[in-house]
Amino acid sequence: QVQLVESGGGLVQAGGSLRLSCAASGRTFSRYSWAWLRQAPGKERAFVAAITWTGGTTNYADSVKGRFTISRDNAKNTVYLQMNSLKPEDTAVYYCAAKSYDSAYSSSWDYWGQGAQVTVSD
C-alpha cells in the first residue's frame, strides 16, 4: 500500500522560509513524477509545483515562481518543497502527490499525502 507522509509545516512570519518533505513508501517509485498542491480555506485545491523522475523538468504555478523550489531524492523516495519569501496568501494545507507517469505537467495524480498545514502570519 502506497503511503505519502508530509512533514515540515508550521507557523512562520511573512518573509520567512519553510521546507516541506514528503516521504513515500509501499512500492518502488521508479518513473513516478511528483507534485505539491495546496488548498487554502474556502478555496479549491491548486497546483503549486511538480518534478519529473529525473528531476530534469520542473513546473511551477506563477504565484510561487522564484520563491519555491521543488526537488527530490530518489534514493530516499522523498520530495521536498523549499518555500522562501513566504506571504500570508501562501497559507494553506499543502499536499504531496505522485503519479505513475513521468511528466511535470499532469492534471491529475494517483497518490496523495494527508496534508501539512502552513500558516504565514503578517
TIMI-2910 file (N, C-alpha, C, CB; in pm, 1 decimal, decimal comma, always signed):
<rs>
+----------+----------+----------+----------+----------+----------+----------+----------+----------+----------+----------+----------+------+
!      n_x !      n_y !      n_z !     ca_x !     ca_y !     ca_z !      c_x !      c_y !      c_z !     cb_x !     cb_y !     cb_z ! resn !
+----------+----------+----------+----------+----------+----------+----------+----------+----------+----------+----------+----------+------+
!    +84,3 !   -119,1 !     +0,0 !     +0,0 !     +0,0 !     +0,0 !    +88,3 !   +124,8 !     +0,0 !    -95,6 !     +0,2 !   +122,6 !  Gln !
!    +58,8 !   +214,6 !    -88,4 !   +138,7 !   +335,7 !   -101,2 !   +102,3 !   +434,4 !     +8,4 !   +119,0 !   +399,5 !   -239,5 !  Val !
!   +205,9 !   +488,3 !    +71,0 !   +184,4 !   +591,9 !   +171,9 !   +274,1 !   +711,1 !   +142,3 !   +211,5 !   +537,2 !   +314,3 !  Gln !
!   +217,0 !   +830,0 !   +148,0 !   +291,9 !   +955,0 !   +134,5 !   +271,2 !  +1032,4 !   +263,5 !   +245,7 !  +1038,8 !     +8,2 !  Leu !
!   +379,9 !  +1069,9 !   +327,6 !   +370,5 !  +1137,4 !   +456,3 !   +445,8 !  +1269,3 !   +448,3 !   +426,4 !  +1048,4 !   +570,5 !  Val !
!   +370,6 !  +1379,0 !   +464,8 !   +431,0 !  +1511,7 !   +461,9 !   +480,0 !  +1550,4 !   +602,0 !   +329,8 !  +1616,2 !   +408,9 !  Glu !
!   +581,5 !  +1634,3 !   +604,7 !   +630,0 !  +1690,9 !   +730,5 !   +692,5 !  +1826,8 !   +700,6 !   +733,2 !  +1595,5 !   +800,4 !  Ser !
!   +711,1 !  +1906,2 !   +806,4 !   +779,4 !  +2034,0 !   +790,8 !   +689,2 !  +2155,3 !   +789,4 !   +856,9 !  +2032,2 !   +667,1 !  Gly !
!   +559,2 !  +2135,7 !   +798,5 !   +469,5 !  +2250,2 !   +802,8 !   +479,6 !  +2323,4 !   +935,5 !   +326,3 !  +2206,1 !   +778,5 !  Gly !
!   +411,4 !  +2436,1 !   +944,2 !   +412,9 !  +2510,0 !  +1069,1 !   +372,3 !  +2654,9 !  +1049,3 !   +549,6 !  +2503,0 !  +1132,1 !  Gly !
!   +403,2 !  +2734,7 !  +1149,6 !   +371,3 !  +2877,3 !  +1150,2 !   +498,9 !  +2957,2 !  +1127,8 !   +303,0 !  +2918,8 !  +1283,5 !  Leu !
!   +493,1 !  +3052,7 !  +1036,6 !   +609,7 !  +3135,5 !  +1006,1 !   +562,9 !  +3276,8 !   +975,6 !   +690,9 !  +3077,1 !   +886,7 !  Val !
!   +648,4 !  +3373,3 !  +1001,4 !   +615,7 !  +3511,9 !   +969,3 !   +637,3 !  +3539,3 !   +821,0 !   +700,2 !  +3608,2 !  +1054,0 !  Gln !
!   +565,8 !  +3636,1 !   +771,9 !   +583,2 !  +3675,5 !   +632,2 !   +729,3 !  +3709,2 !   +605,3 !   +492,8 !  +3795,8 !   +597,6 !  Ala !
!   +778,1 !  +3661,7 !   +491,3 !   +918,5 !  +3679,9 !   +456,6 !  +1007,3 !  +3564,7 !   +499,0 !   +969,1 !  +3805,1 !   +517,5 !  Gly !
!   +954,0 !  +3475,9 !   +580,4 !  +1031,4 !  +3362,8 !   +628,9 !  +1031,6 !  +3246,2 !   +532,5 !   +978,9 !  +3318,0 !   +761,0 !  Gly !
!  +1091,2 !  +3135,8 !   +578,9 !  +1106,4 !  +3016,7 !   +495,7 !  +1062,7 !  +2891,5 !   +570,6 !  +1251,4 !  +3002,1 !   +449,5 !  Ser !
!  +1020,1 !  +2794,1 !   +494,0 !   +989,5 !  +2660,2 !   +544,8 !  +1028,5 !  +2560,1 !   +437,9 !   +838,0 !  +2645,9 !   +583,1 !  Leu !
!  +1060,7 !  +2438,7 !   +481,1 !  +1083,0 !  +2331,2 !   +385,9 !   +991,0 !  +2214,9 !   +420,6 !  +1231,7 !  +2286,4 !   +385,8 !  Arg !
!   +910,6 !  +2177,3 !   +323,6 !   +824,4 !  +2061,0 !   +338,0 !   +894,6 !  +1938,5 !   +280,6 !   +688,4 !  +2084,2 !   +268,1 !  Leu !
!   +869,2 !  +1825,1 !   +344,9 !   +920,7 !  +1696,9 !   +296,1 !   +804,4 !  +1601,2 !   +278,0 !  +1026,6 !  +1637,2 !   +393,8 !  Ser !
!   +819,1 !  +1511,9 !   +183,3 !   +718,0 !  +1408,4 !   +160,0 !   +791,9 !  +1276,9 !   +139,9 !   +626,3 !  +1442,6 !    +35,7 !  Cys !
!   +775,1 !  +1186,7 !   +233,1 !   +839,8 !  +1056,4 !   +226,5 !   +739,7 !   +952,9 !   +177,6 !   +897,4 !  +1016,0 !   +364,4 !  Ala !
!   +781,1 !   +876,5 !    +78,5 !   +693,6 !   +776,7 !    +18,2 !   +738,2 !   +636,4 !    +55,0 !   +690,5 !   +792,6 !   -133,5 !  Ala !
!   +642,4 !   +547,3 !    +69,9 !   +673,9 !   +407,6 !    +99,8 !   +566,0 !   +318,2 !    +40,0 !   +685,9 !   +384,5 !   +253,4 !  Ser !
!   +596,6 !   +191,4 !    +30,1 !   +497,5 !    +95,4 !    -14,2 !   +519,4 !    +37,7 !   -151,7 !   +367,3 !   +157,2 !    -10,6 !  Gly !
!   +609,7 !    +96,9 !   -225,8 !   +640,2 !    +42,2 !   -358,1 !   +764,8 !   +111,4 !   -411,1 !   +519,9 !    +60,5 !   -456,5 !  Arg !
!   +806,5 !    +68,2 !   -528,5 !   +917,5 !   +134,5 !   -596,1 !   +861,9 !   +246,7 !   -682,3 !   +999,7 !    +33,8 !   -682,1 !  Thr !
!   +915,3 !   +364,1 !   -666,9 !   +859,7 !   +480,3 !   -735,7 !   +940,6 !   +518,3 !   -859,4 !   +852,8 !   +598,2 !   -640,8 !  Phe !
!   +993,7 !   +416,8 !   -922,4 !  +1067,3 !   +441,9 !  -1044,7 !   +974,7 !   +500,5 !  -1149,8 !  +1132,8 !   +313,5 !  -1095,9 !  Ser !
!  +1019,6 !   +604,6 !  -1215,2 !   +947,3 !   +672,4 !  -1323,4 !   +820,9 !   +743,2 !  -1275,4 !   +910,8 !   +572,7 !  -1430,9 !  Arg !
!   +811,7 !   +771,5 !  -1148,6 !   +699,8 !   +848,8 !  -1096,8 !   +735,0 !   +997,6 !  -1098,0 !   +662,5 !   +802,3 !   -953,8 !  Tyr !
!   +639,3 !  +1078,8 !  -1132,3 !   +653,9 !  +1222,3 !  -1113,8 !   +584,4 !  +1261,2 !   -983,4 !   +595,0 !  +1301,3 !  -1235,3 !  Ser !
!   +625,3 !  +1377,3 !   -930,5 !   +577,6 !  +1420,5 !   -800,2 !   +530,5 !  +1565,0 !   -807,5 !   +687,5 !  +1404,6 !   -693,9 !  Trp !
!   +442,7 !  +1598,2 !   -715,4 !   +391,4 !  +1735,3 !   -714,8 !   +355,1 !  +1777,8 !   -573,5 !   +269,2 !  +1748,0 !   -807,2 !  Ala !
!   +346,5 !  +1907,8 !   -557,9 !   +286,5 !  +1969,1 !   -440,3 !   +165,8 !  +2051,3 !   -486,3 !   +390,4 !  +2058,3 !   -363,0 !  Trp !
!    +57,5 !  +2036,5 !   -412,0 !    -62,0 !  +2116,0 !   -433,7 !   -102,8 !  +2173,4 !   -299,6 !   -177,1 !  +2031,8 !   -497,5 !  Leu !
!   -187,8 !  +2273,6 !   -301,1 !   -230,0 !  +2334,8 !   -175,6 !   -376,9 !  +2373,1 !   -180,3 !   -144,9 !  +2457,6 !   -144,7 !  Arg !
!   -436,0 !  +2379,0 !    -62,2 !   -575,5 !  +2418,6 !    -50,9 !   -589,6 !  +2519,0 !    +62,3 !   -666,6 !  +2295,6 !    -27,2 !  Gln !
!   -624,0 !  +2639,5 !    +25,4 !   -647,0 !  +2744,6 !   +123,3 !   -791,6 !  +2737,8 !   +171,5 !   -615,3 !  +2884,1 !    +63,4 !  Ala !
!   -819,2 !  +2793,6 !   +288,4 !   -957,0 !  +2790,0 !   +340,9 !  -1055,7 !  +2851,6 !   +242,9 !   -965,1 !  +2863,6 !   +475,3 !  Pro !
!  -1162,1 !  +2777,0 !   +214,4 !  -1265,7 !  +2827,1 !   +126,3 !  -1232,4 !  +2824,5 !    -20,7 !  -1298,4 !  +2962,9 !   +163,8 !  Gly !
!  -1118,3 !  +2767,2 !    -56,1 !  -1076,5 !  +2763,1 !   -196,3 !  -1054,9 !  +2619,7 !   -242,5 !   -948,4 !  +2844,6 !   -216,6 !  Lys !
!  -1051,0 !  +2603,4 !   -372,8 !  -1024,4 !  +2471,3 !   -429,0 !   -874,5 !  +2440,2 !   -420,9 !  -1073,9 !  +2463,5 !   -575,9 !  Glu !
!   -844,3 !  +2310,5 !   -426,5 !   -704,6 !  +2268,5 !   -426,7 !   -637,4 !  +2320,2 !   -554,0 !   -692,9 !  +2113,3 !   -416,5 !  Arg !
!   -516,8 !  +2370,9 !   -539,2 !   -447,8 !  +2432,8 !   -652,0 !   -306,5 !  +2376,2 !   -666,7 !   -442,4 !  +2585,5 !   -634,3 !  Ala !
!   -262,7 !  +2369,6 !   -789,0 !   -128,0 !  +2322,2 !   -821,0 !    -23,7 !  +2422,0 !   -770,9 !   -112,7 !  +2300,0 !   -973,4 !  Phe !
!    +86,9 !  +2368,0 !   -718,3 !   +197,8 !  +2452,4 !   -673,7 !   +323,4 !  +2425,7 !   -756,0 !   +226,5 !  +2428,9 !   -524,8 !  Val !
!   +365,4 !  +2297,7 !   -759,2 !   +489,1 !  +2264,6 !   -829,9 !   +492,1 !  +2115,4 !   -858,8 !   +613,6 !  +2306,9 !   -747,6 !  Ala !
!   +568,2 !  +2077,7 !   -961,0 !   +583,5 !  +1936,7 !   -995,5 !   +723,9 !  +1912,2 !  -1048,5 !   +477,7 !  +1893,4 !  -1099,7 !  Ala !
!   +765,6 !  +1785,0 !  -1043,4 !   +900,1 !  +1748,4 !  -1085,4 !   +897,1 !  +1608,3 !  -1145,2 !   +999,7 !  +1755,8 !   -966,5 !  Ile !
!   +977,4 !  +1587,0 !  -1247,7 !   +983,8 !  +1455,4 !  -1310,4 !  +1076,0 !  +1361,2 !  -1232,6 !  +1031,6 !  +1468,2 !  -1455,2 !  Thr !
!  +1073,3 !  +1234,9 !  -1275,3 !  +1153,0 !  +1130,8 !  -1209,1 !  +1301,1 !  +1168,5 !  -1203,8 !  +1136,0 !   +996,6 !  -1281,7 !  Trp !
!  +1354,5 !  +1215,3 !  -1311,4 !  +1496,3 !  +1250,1 !  -1313,9 !  +1524,1 !  +1384,5 !  -1247,9 !  +1546,5 !  +1252,0 !  -1456,4 !  Thr !
!  +1420,8 !  +1461,0 !  -1224,5 !  +1441,3 !  +1595,8 !  -1172,0 !  +1479,7 !  +1696,0 !  -1277,6 !  +1545,8 !  +1593,9 !  -1067,0 !  Gly !
!  +1484,3 !  +1650,3 !  -1401,9 !  +1529,0 !  +1738,7 !  -1508,2 !  +1426,1 !  +1840,8 !  -1551,1 !  +1568,8 !  +1658,9 !  -1625,0 !  Gly !
!  +1300,3 !  +1814,8 !  -1519,9 !  +1194,8 !  +1908,7 !  -1556,7 !  +1113,5 !  +1943,7 !  -1433,7 !  +1104,1 !  +1850,2 !  -1667,0 !  Thr !
!  +1094,2 !  +2072,2 !  -1413,3 !  +1008,8 !  +2119,7 !  -1305,8 !   +904,6 !  +2215,1 !  -1361,8 !  +1091,8 !  +2188,3 !  -1195,8 !  Thr !
!   +798,3 !  +2231,1 !  -1289,5 !   +688,6 !  +2316,3 !  -1331,9 !   +634,3 !  +2385,5 !  -1208,2 !   +577,2 !  +2234,7 !  -1405,5 !  Asn !
!   +609,6 !  +2516,1 !  -1216,9 !   +563,4 !  +2592,7 !  -1102,7 !   +441,0 !  +2676,8 !  -1137,7 !   +675,0 !  +2681,5 !  -1050,9 !  Tyr !
!   +356,5 !  +2694,2 !  -1039,3 !   +248,5 !  +2792,4 !  -1053,6 !   +310,9 !  +2931,7 !  -1056,7 !   +143,7 !  +2779,9 !   -936,7 !  Ala !
!   +248,1 !  +3021,8 !  -1131,3 !   +302,4 !  +3157,4 !  -1143,4 !   +315,6 !  +3224,3 !  -1007,3 !   +213,8 !  +3242,3 !  -1234,6 !  Asp !
!   +225,5 !  +3192,7 !   -916,7 !   +223,2 !  +3260,1 !   -786,9 !   +342,8 !  +3224,9 !   -698,6 !    +95,9 !  +3225,9 !   -714,3 !  Ser !
!   +414,3 !  +3117,3 !   -730,5 !   +527,0 !  +3076,5 !   -645,8 !   +660,2 !  +3078,8 !   -719,2 !   +502,8 !  +2938,2 !   -591,0 !  Val !
!   +659,5 !  +3107,4 !   -847,7 !   +784,1 !  +3109,8 !   -924,0 !   +883,6 !  +3208,5 !   -862,6 !   +756,5 !  +3146,6 !  -1070,7 !  Lys !
!  +1007,6 !  +3162,3 !   -850,9 !  +1112,5 !  +3246,7 !   -794,1 !  +1117,9 !  +3242,6 !   -643,1 !  +1093,5 !  +3387,2 !   -838,3 !  Gly !
!  +1017,1 !  +3185,3 !   -578,0 !  +1015,5 !  +3176,9 !   -431,8 !  +1022,6 !  +3032,7 !   -381,9 !   +890,4 !  +3243,6 !   -377,4 !  Arg !
!   +957,9 !  +2940,4 !   -453,6 !   +952,9 !  +2799,8 !   -413,2 !  +1041,0 !  +2716,1 !   -504,9 !   +807,6 !  +2747,1 !   -415,1 !  Phe !
!  +1098,8 !  +2609,8 !   -447,9 !  +1179,6 !  +2516,8 !   -525,9 !  +1142,2 !  +2374,2 !   -489,2 !  +1330,5 !  +2541,4 !   -502,6 !  Thr !
!  +1107,4 !  +2295,3 !   -590,5 !  +1076,8 !  +2153,9 !   -569,3 !  +1200,8 !  +2072,8 !   -605,3 !   +952,7 !  +2108,6 !   -654,5 !  Ile !
!  +1227,4 !  +1970,3 !   -526,1 !  +1340,5 !  +1882,1 !   -553,7 !  +1306,0 !  +1742,6 !   -504,3 !  +1471,2 !  +1934,4 !   -486,3 !  Ser !
!  +1389,1 !  +1646,1 !   -539,7 !  +1360,7 !  +1508,4 !   -499,2 !  +1490,6 !  +1434,4 !   -474,2 !  +1276,9 !  +1435,4 !   -606,1 !  Arg !
!  +1481,3 !  +1333,6 !   -389,3 !  +1592,3 !  +1241,9 !   -361,6 !  +1537,5 !  +1102,6 !   -386,0 !  +1649,4 !  +1258,1 !   -213,3 !  Asp !
!  +1566,3 !  +1047,6 !   -504,0 !  +1508,4 !   +917,6 !   -540,7 !  +1558,9 !   +804,7 !   -452,0 !  +1539,6 !   +885,6 !   -685,9 !  Asn !
!  +1679,8 !   +816,7 !   -404,1 !  +1733,6 !   +712,2 !   -316,0 !  +1655,3 !   +704,0 !   -185,3 !  +1882,0 !   +738,4 !   -286,3 !  Ala !
!  +1598,1 !   +817,1 !   -145,7 !  +1520,9 !   +821,8 !    -21,6 !  +1370,4 !   +822,0 !    -45,7 !  +1559,3 !   +944,2 !    +58,0 !  Lys !
!  +1329,6 !   +815,6 !   -172,6 !  +1186,4 !   +824,9 !   -204,6 !  +1122,9 !   +946,6 !   -136,7 !  +1113,1 !   +695,9 !   -161,3 !  Asn !
!  +1189,7 !  +1058,2 !   -146,3 !  +1144,7 !  +1178,7 !    -78,8 !  +1146,3 !  +1296,7 !   -174,1 !  +1231,7 !  +1207,7 !    +43,2 !  Thr !
!  +1043,2 !  +1379,1 !   -164,1 !  +1035,9 !  +1501,4 !   -242,0 !  +1025,3 !  +1618,2 !   -144,6 !   +915,0 !  +1498,8 !   -341,5 !  Val !
!  +1082,7 !  +1731,4 !   -184,2 !  +1089,3 !  +1847,1 !    -96,9 !  +1026,5 !  +1968,9 !   -164,6 !  +1234,5 !  +1876,2 !    -57,8 !  Tyr !
!   +981,1 !  +2061,2 !    -82,9 !   +938,7 !  +2191,0 !   -132,3 !  +1000,5 !  +2297,5 !    -41,9 !   +782,3 !  +2202,6 !   -136,1 !  Leu !
!  +1100,4 !  +2366,3 !    -94,0 !  +1161,9 !  +2477,3 !    -22,0 !  +1082,2 !  +2603,2 !    -52,2 !  +1312,2 !  +2494,9 !    -61,5 !  Gln !
!  +1032,1 !  +2665,9 !    +52,0 !   +947,2 !  +2783,4 !    +36,2 !  +1014,8 !  +2903,3 !   +101,3 !   +806,7 !  +2759,4 !    +97,7 !  Met !
!  +1050,6 !  +3000,7 !    +20,4 !  +1115,0 !  +3121,8 !    +68,5 !  +1025,0 !  +3242,6 !    +44,5 !  +1251,0 !  +3141,6 !     +0,2 !  Asn !
!  +1056,1 !  +3351,8 !   +111,4 !   +979,7 !  +3477,3 !    +95,5 !   +829,7 !  +3451,3 !   +107,3 !  +1011,2 !  +3543,6 !    -41,1 !  Ser !
!   +793,6 !  +3379,1 !   +209,8 !   +653,3 !  +3340,3 !   +226,1 !   +563,9 !  +3460,3 !   +250,1 !   +638,9 !  +3242,1 !   +340,6 !  Leu !
!   +442,3 !  +3449,1 !   +198,2 !   +342,2 !  +3554,4 !   +209,4 !   +218,9 !  +3499,5 !   +280,8 !   +304,6 !  +3610,2 !    +69,6 !  Lys !
!   +139,4 !  +3586,3 !   +342,0 !    +16,5 !  +3536,7 !   +407,1 !    -73,1 !  +3459,3 !   +311,0 !    -61,9 !  +3653,2 !   +466,4 !  Pro !
!    -73,7 !  +3495,8 !   +185,5 !   -157,9 !  +3424,1 !    +87,5 !   -106,4 !  +3284,8 !    +54,7 !   -167,7 !  +3504,1 !    -40,2 !  Glu !
!    +11,3 !  +3248,4 !   +106,1 !    +60,8 !  +3111,2 !    +91,5 !     +2,1 !  +3018,8 !   +198,2 !   +213,8 !  +3109,1 !    +99,2 !  Asp !
!    -70,9 !  +3074,0 !   +293,4 !   -132,0 !  +2993,2 !   +397,9 !   -228,2 !  +2892,3 !   +336,3 !   -205,1 !  +3082,3 !   +500,0 !  Thr !
!   -208,2 !  +2765,0 !   +369,3 !   -288,5 !  +2657,4 !   +310,3 !   -245,5 !  +2524,4 !   +370,6 !   -273,8 !  +2654,8 !   +154,9 !  Ala !
!   -323,1 !  +2422,2 !   +340,2 !   -278,1 !  +2285,5 !   +363,3 !   -206,4 !  +2240,0 !   +236,0 !   -398,9 !  +2189,3 !   +400,1 !  Val !
!    -85,2 !  +2193,7 !   +251,6 !     -2,9 !  +2152,0 !   +138,6 !     -2,5 !  +2000,3 !   +128,9 !   +141,2 !  +2206,0 !   +152,3 !  Tyr !
!    -30,2 !  +1951,0 !     +8,8 !    -36,1 !  +1807,3 !    -16,1 !    +71,6 !  +1766,7 !   -115,4 !   -175,1 !  +1766,6 !    -68,0 !  Tyr !
!   +137,5 !  +1655,4 !    -88,6 !   +222,1 !  +1599,3 !   -192,9 !   +143,1 !  +1491,9 !   -266,0 !   +354,3 !  +1541,4 !   -133,8 !  Cys !
!   +179,9 !  +1470,9 !   -389,3 !   +109,1 !  +1376,5 !   -474,7 !   +207,9 !  +1311,1 !   -569,8 !     -4,3 !  +1446,7 !   -553,2 !  Ala !
!   +172,4 !  +1192,7 !   -614,7 !   +258,3 !  +1118,4 !   -706,3 !   +175,0 !  +1058,3 !   -818,3 !   +335,7 !  +1008,1 !   -631,7 !  Ala !
!   +240,3 !  +1037,2 !   -931,0 !   +171,3 !   +981,0 !  -1048,0 !   +267,8 !   +887,8 !  -1119,3 !   +120,2 !  +1094,0 !  -1144,9 !  Lys !
!   +213,6 !   +772,7 !  -1163,9 !   +295,8 !   +674,5 !  -1234,1 !   +310,0 !   +711,6 !  -1380,2 !   +236,1 !   +534,5 !  -1220,9 !  Ser !
!   +348,0 !   +835,3 !  -1405,0 !   +369,0 !   +886,5 !  -1539,4 !   +469,1 !   +999,8 !  -1525,7 !   +234,0 !   +934,5 !  -1607,2 !  Tyr !
!   +571,8 !   +995,2 !  -1606,0 !   +683,5 !  +1086,4 !  -1586,4 !   +661,5 !  +1219,5 !  -1658,1 !   +812,0 !  +1022,2 !  -1634,7 !  Asp !
!   +580,5 !  +1305,4 !  -1596,5 !   +554,8 !  +1437,3 !  -1653,3 !   +536,4 !  +1537,3 !  -1541,1 !   +430,8 !  +1435,2 !  -1745,5 !  Ser !
!   +586,9 !  +1657,1 !  -1560,8 !   +568,9 !  +1763,7 !  -1463,6 !   +445,3 !  +1847,3 !  -1495,7 !   +692,9 !  +1852,6 !  -1459,0 !  Ala !
!   +366,2 !  +1801,0 !  -1594,1 !   +251,2 !  +1878,7 !  -1638,1 !   +121,0 !  +1801,3 !  -1628,1 !   +271,6 !  +1924,7 !  -1779,3 !  Tyr !
!   +117,8 !  +1701,4 !  -1543,1 !     -3,6 !  +1622,7 !  -1524,7 !   -113,1 !  +1706,2 !  -1459,9 !    +25,4 !  +1498,7 !  -1439,8 !  Ser !
!   -236,2 !  +1675,2 !  -1492,5 !   -350,2 !  +1746,1 !  -1433,1 !   -420,2 !  +1660,7 !  -1328,1 !   -450,0 !  +1787,0 !  -1541,7 !  Ser !
!   -377,0 !  +1537,1 !  -1312,5 !   -435,1 !  +1451,2 !  -1209,5 !   -323,5 !  +1366,6 !  -1149,8 !   -549,4 !  +1361,0 !  -1267,8 !  Ser !
!   -346,5 !  +1318,3 !  -1028,2 !   -242,7 !  +1247,7 !   -954,2 !   -299,4 !  +1121,8 !   -892,4 !   -182,1 !  +1337,4 !   -846,0 !  Trp !
!   -217,4 !  +1016,8 !   -883,5 !   -264,1 !   +885,3 !   -839,7 !   -263,2 !   +869,1 !   -688,4 !   -179,1 !   +777,9 !   -901,7 !  Asp !
!   -165,8 !   +924,7 !   -622,5 !   -148,0 !   +905,0 !   -479,4 !   -133,7 !  +1039,7 !   -410,0 !    -25,4 !   +816,3 !   -451,2 !  Tyr !
!   -186,7 !  +1044,2 !   -285,9 !   -187,2 !  +1170,1 !   -211,1 !   -141,7 !  +1148,6 !    -67,7 !   -326,6 !  +1232,9 !   -212,8 !  Trp !
!    -76,6 !  +1251,2 !    -13,5 !    -47,8 !  +1251,6 !   +127,7 !   -165,0 !  +1310,1 !   +205,7 !    +79,8 !  +1329,8 !   +155,5 !  Gly !
!   -147,5 !  +1315,0 !   +337,3 !   -256,9 !  +1360,1 !   +423,5 !   -260,6 !  +1511,5 !   +439,5 !   -245,1 !  +1295,5 !   +559,4 !  Gln !
!   -154,3 !  +1578,5 !   +399,7 !   -150,8 !  +1723,3 !   +406,2 !    -73,2 !  +1776,5 !   +524,3 !   -288,4 !  +1776,3 !   +410,3 !  Gly !
!    -12,0 !  +1893,1 !   +505,9 !    +62,2 !  +1961,4 !   +611,8 !    +19,8 !  +2108,5 !   +613,0 !   +217,7 !  +1947,4 !   +590,8 !  Ala !
!    -13,0 !  +2157,7 !   +730,6 !    -59,7 !  +2295,9 !   +741,7 !    +58,7 !  +2391,6 !   +739,4 !   -142,1 !  +2315,5 !   +870,7 !  Gln !
!    +47,7 !  +2493,1 !   +654,9 !   +144,4 !  +2602,6 !   +652,3 !    +66,8 !  +2731,5 !   +677,8 !   +223,0 !  +2608,2 !   +514,9 !  Val !
!   +107,2 !  +2803,1 !   +780,0 !    +40,8 !  +2928,9 !   +814,6 !   +144,5 !  +3040,5 !   +815,1 !    -30,7 !  +2918,8 !   +953,1 !  Thr !
!   +117,6 !  +3145,4 !   +738,4 !   +208,8 !  +3258,1 !   +728,3 !   +139,2 !  +3379,8 !   +788,6 !   +251,4 !  +3284,3 !   +579,6 !  Val !
!   +198,3 !  +3434,8 !   +893,5 !   +137,6 !  +3549,0 !   +961,5 !   +193,7 !  +3679,5 !   +907,2 !   +160,7 !  +3540,2 !  +1113,1 !  Ser !
!   +116,7 !  +3787,1 !   +925,3 !   +160,7 !  +3918,9 !   +878,0 !   +279,9 !  +3967,6 !   +958,1 !    +46,3 !  +4020,8 !   +886,9 !  Asp !
+----------+----------+----------+----------+----------+----------+----------+----------+----------+----------+----------+----------+------+
</rs>
